[in-house]
Every structure is written in C-alpha cells, then in structure tokens.
Amino acid sequence: MQTLDEQLTSAETFLDDSFYLLLERMRKEHPVYWTSGLNGARFWSVFKHADVKRILLDGVLFSSEREGVMPVMDETLSAANRDAFGPGEMLIAIDPPRHAKFRELISGPFMPGAVMETSAVKTALIRKIFDDLPADGIIDLVDDLAAKIPMTIIADILGLPQERCADLLKWGKMALTSSDPEYSGGDAAATTEEGIHQIRECVRKLAMPRRRCPHADALSALATGAIDGLALTESEIVQNGTLMILAGFETTRNSFSGGLLALLEHPDQMQLLRDDPKLIRRAVEEMVRWANPVITLMRVATRDTELRGQHIKAGDRVVIWLASANRDDEAFENANQFDVTRAPNAHIGFGFGPHTCLGGPLARLELRVALEELLSRYEGFEVRGKPERTQANFVGGLKRFPIRLIARSSAAASRELQFSANATPTVT
Ligand code: HEM
C-alpha cells in the first residue's frame, strides 16, 4: 500500500483518472500538506481552489523565478527542472515587477485583438488539417489532430518551417513529460535537458539571423525586441522563443483530446452542442477545467507566511495542484460533473494573476474552431482503443486515442455514438 506522499509524487498515479479521488481526499483531509518526494525532495502541496488562486495571484511572495515552475517531486530532477524554465530570462519564470515589461514585449500576437484580427487565417489553417483527414476512417485523435492544430498555428505565428514541427513536438514531450518512460528511456533528468537543449538550438538557429534580417513574425519581433532601450540578449531571445513553443503544444493538445474524451463519455453533453453550437464557447472552458492539461505548478515562498494554519517558511517549495482546484466543490457547483453549459466557470486551467496564460485567447480560438469542425463534419465518432494517458503529474493528458471518424453520409447506419471504456468499438 503506497503512502499519500508516494501516490502524489509518483507519476504512475496519473495514468488513469482515479487520481481525482486522491486529490478529493487531499482537499478534504490535508488541503495544505507537507509532502515528501523522492531522494529528499520536500514541498508543500496546496489543493484548494481559493488557496491555489491566492498563490498564483501573489507572484512576489510566491516566486516563479527562484526555481522555475516545473515541480521538483524528485530531488535528482531539481537542476534539470529549474534550467528548463530559464529562471530570470523566460517570461514564465520572471517575477514581478520585471515580469510586466517582458510580458508587454512578447504579448503582441497573443492579445485578444490580434488573435481576433487573424482569426480567419488561423481558422483556414485548422480547416486544412481537417481537410487532410479521412472523410470516414480511423485516426489517432492525439497525433493526427489534437497535436497538429497548436503546432501548425504556433509555427505560423513564429515563422517556423513546418518541417521542423515533428521534431519540436518530440523534444517538447522529452522536456515536459520525461517522467513517462516512453519518452525518457529511464533517465528523466537527461531527457528533460536534451529536449530543452534541442528546442533551444533550433530556436537559436532560426531566431538569431532574424535580428539583422527580420521577417513579419513573432520570432523576429522577439529577436529585435528591447526593454527600456536595451536589446534582449541572445539567451533571452532563445529562452522566450522556446517558451512559446513549449507552452502551447502539449497544453492545447491535451485540452482538446481530453475534452473530446469527456464529450464521448457524456453523450448528452455532445448532443447539447450539436443542438446548440453557440454553447461551444462555454464547452471550451469546461474542456480545459475538466482535462486539466497543467496538473501542477511550482513556486518558492520568498518570506515566511501561513496558509490554513500551516507555517510556510521562506525558501520552501510550494506545489499548487490546479487539477485539484478545478474540481473543488467550494468553487464549482457539481464540480465532478462535466457540464458544457457551466456558467460562470471560474476554472484556473489557464492559471491566474500575473502569469495567467498569455496564449489563452489563442488556445480558446483553436479549441473552438476544432470543435466546430469536428461536430459539423462528422456525424459521430467510434472509440477504437483504450485512450492512454501520459505518465506525468506536471503537464498531463492523453498520448493516444484511436477513434473512427464517421462521415455524415455513412451515419444512417450508425446513428449515435456510444462510448466504451473497455475499448470495444461501439457505434449505434
Ligand atoms: C489550452 C491550452 C493552454 C493551457 C491550459 C495553458 C495553461 C497555462 C498556465 C496554467 C499558465 C500559467 C503558468 C504559471 O502561472 O506559472 C500558462 C502560462 C503561459 N502560457 Fe499557456 N496554456 C495554454 C496554451 C498556450 C498557448 C497556445 C500559448 C502560446 C504560445 C501559451 C503561452 C503561455 C505563456 C507565454 C505563458 C507564460 C505567461 C507569463 O508568465 O506571463 N499557452 N499557460
């Protein structure tokens, strides 16, 4: 029988959805919990929505810069996890007040207005991905669709050659989910370092020539960027180019595949969307709340403080469990119910406070268009194998999800979808 600490810190716990039961227990019994990980790793685990929000909001008391934001559940991963997030140089790991100037510099193409202005181009790119799918046939929802959408869009924004995307995706998995032996072959620290190194070198080769010879893309804007009259250093350019690649791939992929799985598991919710496509915007929020593509984040306390009677000391690591906060019944009515009509929906899947996801408007557009295309092009979907989760408790979600797309025309024979958890193909 594993201890609570072992369950929380072992990535294997997150191979199936039963980890939500563990998180529910933690919210009830140990909402702020001093946790022992592997090889001497120690940190506070925080599970309640209100507490997680408070920590996210106070970027000075709870620093992202001290050790980066990837939780250290195993002390041997401490250096690799910290270096992956370039503390002090990568936007996500810069503390206020300096953070605000970096964010302003980088935010241009991700602001809601800019995303709206370019939505026709982005919609066309997503439609093209759908055009290339079989009209009726079996695909892996994760690789053939959910991964391709954010990859194609960010490549367009940054001006990355499409032929580099497959490698970038592979290196992103190595960097963020090295806890899964499929990506690491056992040495998680070396895998994280190698994944990050490869992305950085790729970004360096693409970005640095654009300093002298800028194109009309976000990587060029970064390469020629300056704060308070000082040009960004090569390292800052490379780190932030890397962030834009890392931040949007896995998260959007996991939201879409996890969200579709939820719709298949709840056919009444799928039907609501078919009956009233205006609900799709709300459904996108619920998909992110439900799928929890970012399970945890880490901060370091910069001074002594207290949370629910627990004394957090300056220098203590604090792991915030977004996946728990998003199922907290003190923040959501019927929190354990997947409800595409949910409004308001105060989920913190995109974070909260100064580091709130910069790509939120873009991710929402991608998810909305993808869902609209799926529902309008296909009559149903048939599950063709057990959906498999990545072995990870930082950025997590489905890594394989074979489904058959059922074209509208062939739907007469197969009216509605039924989901089969035991992976037996079913269509009715
Ligand atoms: C559904 C998809 C996405 C989810 C769930 C998600 C989630 C998050 C979360 C939770 C944070 C906060 C991190 C923290 O507080 O330490 C964050 C930050 C960030 N995200 Fe996203 N993200 C998504 C898509 C994207 C996309 C498409 C991009 C585009 C490049 C992006 C870029 C960023 C950046 C640059 C930050 C750092 C912002 C800052 O530090 O000021 N994200 N994201």
Residues whose N, C-alpha, C, O or C-beta is under 5 A from the ligand:
A	BS01	HEM	V69 L91 I92 R103 M244 A247 G248 T251 T252 S255 P293 V294 L297 I348 G349 F350 G351 P354 H355 T356 C357 L358 G359 G360 L362 A363
